[in-house]
Structures are given as structure tokens and as C-alpha cells.
Amino acid sequence: MSDFSTVPAEVKALDEQYLMPTYGRLPVEFVRGSGAVLTDSEGNDYLDFLGGIGCASLGHANPVVAAALKEQADKVWQVGNYYYVENRGELANGLSTLLSRITDESGHDTGSTGTKWKTFFTNSGLEANEGAIKLARRWGELNLDGAYGVVSAKKSFHGRSLATLAATGQDAFHATFRPMPQGFASVPLNDIDALRSFVESPSEECGPVCAVILECVQGEGGVWPADYDYLRDVRDLCDEKGLLLIIDEVQTGFYRCGSPFCFQRSGIVPDIVSMAKGIADGFPMGAFAARAEIADLLHPGDHGSTFGGNALAVAAARATVDELRAQDMGEHVIAVGKHLRHRLQAMPHVVEVRGRGLLRGAQLDVPIANELVEEGLACGLVLNHIGDSIIRLLPPLVITREQIDEGMDTFEALINKLA
């Protein structure tokens, strides 16, 4: 076990005395970043394969996003949603265009559906999913005789509020916060028969179903992809039963998996999409969007957010979305994501590589994931683990092939050392 630490004693002491102990912090304090490189308080550089938990889509301190924030910071930060806000409508229009793209199963762009999407801006992915659930229940009230149940997948993760925690298909997250809100249930991923059976005969705790919520790749659950055929079957089932399909793109959106949004690789069009993380290159921002005819079911007073879509957030997000498109980020992610997959597949003790694009999970046959994360820091490598045998990789999308090789050389050496 490494005894590596670069955290100043006073920083650690203040953290331990005055912050709630909800995270097991690693012993480093990052103070600067550029692209896929982070620098700590002692001046040490690290290759970042976590990307602010998938937020640094354009890399750390991207100059285009930084310039947009600086320009807006000199004008106005917050006025509230009673008023029009510069860049907000333009950003929503850009998201509608991005959500309407069509791609093939590899993520390459092939056209547009022409679908019109309307957006509500939030501060986080959790809030985006809360809003999506509220909108789905409004749909159920008006169109499905008051149906309110929401079905998710086992191993899913949708947030840590009580409602999104109830939608999360992992009992370990529920254990000490019961009773969970009713109206939620989960079934195995990639099992359309199990989903159909539940929709037709829901449990009493869940109640009649109004919506299905799915991640195209379950990030927090272990990087488990939804099969393309399964997503198409779910879309057909929802159409048959009059249910809404919510796709949680909080971790997979904004080219993380190659296409603008991961659902596009299966050829489906959801009813509601939640998003956050990469939307503003790490600036706190989220959103949920719905096809226009569904979005219009929410009226003034039905939903709100004091800070959601404020001037700083939309400036950062608009700059990020525009820059992602300008850099043709999808093609870059497809190429370097494939290279990352090949590097991982060739490593000893890596028995499976899951995910898409630059969201990858390396399944190990030895329980050393925690040690790999800790020893990685000492070697200048930022990693993340899920349990004791899965390493999750979420580097900034701008990472280069050469940086991937450098990081994976270190990673492989660590596996050989610890296994």
C-alpha cells in the first residue's frame, strides 16, 4: 500500500474538521489543470483518466470555455428565471440540434431526425433526473389514468436524492435511508421479457407504470452497456403501452461515447433525456430535455430552479457545446476510445473491457482495483475503481493517443506489480 501524499497538513485538517465525511478522499490536492493533465499543490503532474468524474469534456481549463466565463463574469451572474437570460435560448436550440442527430452503431453521424426538443436547465444530473421523473408522472396523470411508476434497471445509478436513489437499481445505496419513496422498481438490464412482464404486472410498491428510465451505459454500476437491440425493444414496448422512455445521459452524453448522445447509436428517439457532467466542461450545469409535445405538459409553477440556467452556466455550456461540435469531437473519441480498448484488452489480468468511446470499464480477475488507484496516484496517474475488481476510465475527451499510451504503460506496470 502506498503512503504517498502531497496534501498540506493544514488543508487536510480543515477538511476533516469542517466537512461532512461523505467521501474517502485520496491524498492529493489538485490546483491546476490543462487538457488531460492535472497539477497538485506540490507541482506534480498527473495524467487524468477520471476527468472530474466525466465532466471535463474539453479538458481542464479549456481556454474557450474560460474566456466565455470571464466575459460573462464581468457582465452579470444571476438574475433568476423570471427573466430572459443571454445565451440560454441559443444553448437550448443547440441542444435540440444535437439531440436530433442520427448516427450508426459505431457513433458516426449520418443525419438528423428533425425532432424539436425543449429543455429545462438544472445544476446537476440529479436535478435533471428529478425533473424527468416529474414530467413522466405528469404524462401518466394525464394519459395513463394516473399511472406513476418508474422502472429502471438493476445496477443503474440516477442520483442521490430520495427519488433518484429509489430509481437507482442498487440496494446498497438504499440500505440506511429507508423507507424509499414508492413508485419505483428495477429489473435486469438487457432482459426485455423481464421488463415486459413487470410493466404488465407491476408490484404494489411500484404501482402502475408511466415510464422506463435507462442508462445506455451504466457508469456507476460497473460500466455495463445496454444492448442496441434491447434499447430498440424497450422503445417498441413503451410505444405499445403508451409509456415514456427516459434516457439518462448524465455520464454518457456530449460525445463521451462517440456520438453526441449514446442513445443515438441504437437508432431510437427517447421521450426525455437527462444530461449534465460534460455539458459545460465541469462548470456546475445539468438539463433535461423532452420532445416538444411532452415538454409542454409542464406549465408555469410546475417546476423551477433558482440557479438553473443562470448566466454563467449557460455561457460555459454554450461555449462547450459549440467547441465540441467545432472540434468534431465524436470522431476523435471513436478513434482514441478504440485505441484505449485495445490497450486494455491486451493487458494481463484484464478479463473484459466494457463500455463505449471514452467510458471504459476494465474487469480484473484479481481484487486489486483499490490498490491500483492508490498506487496510480504515486505514479502520476488518476484512476477510479468500482468495487475491488473494476477500474473505470473517463478521461477528458481531448486526451491524445500518445497520452493514452503513456497512461496505459503505467497502468500495465502497476497491474504486473500488484497482481
Salt bridges, closest charged atoms under 4 A:
ASP15 OD1 - ARG25 NE 2.82
ASP48 OD2 - HIS60 NE2 2.64
GLU86 OE1 - LYS75 NZ 3.00
GLU105 OE2 - ARG232 NH2 3.07
ASP109 OD1 - ARG101 NH2 2.74
ASP171 OD1 - HIS174 ND1 3.79
GLU200 OE2 - ARG196 NH1 3.16
GLU200 OE2 - LYS241 NZ 3.08
GLU220 OE2 - ARG392 NH1 3.31
ASP229 OD1 - ARG232 NH2 2.66
ASP239 OD1 - ARG235 NH2 2.86
GLU240 OE1 - ARG196 NH2 2.73
GLU240 OE2 - LYS241 NZ 3.63
ASP248 OD2 - HIS158 ND1 2.80
ASP271 OD2 - ARG235 NH2 3.03
ASP271 OD1 - ARG291 NH2 2.32
GLU293 OE2 - ARG291 NH1 2.18
ASP296 OD1 - LYS118 NZ 2.85
ASP302 OD2 - ARG138 NH1 2.97
ASP302 OD2 - HIS299 ND1 3.93
ASP322 OD2 - ARG318 NE 3.82
GLU331 OE2 - HIS108 ND1 2.86
GLU352 OE1 - ARG354 NH1 2.84
ASP365 OD1 - HIS349 ND1 2.90
GLU375 OE1 - LYS417 NZ 3.48
ASP405 OD1 - HIS339 NE2 2.68
ASP405 OD1 - ARG343 NH1 2.92
ASP409 OD1 - ARG343 NH2 2.84
GLU412 OE1 - ARG343 NH2 3.73
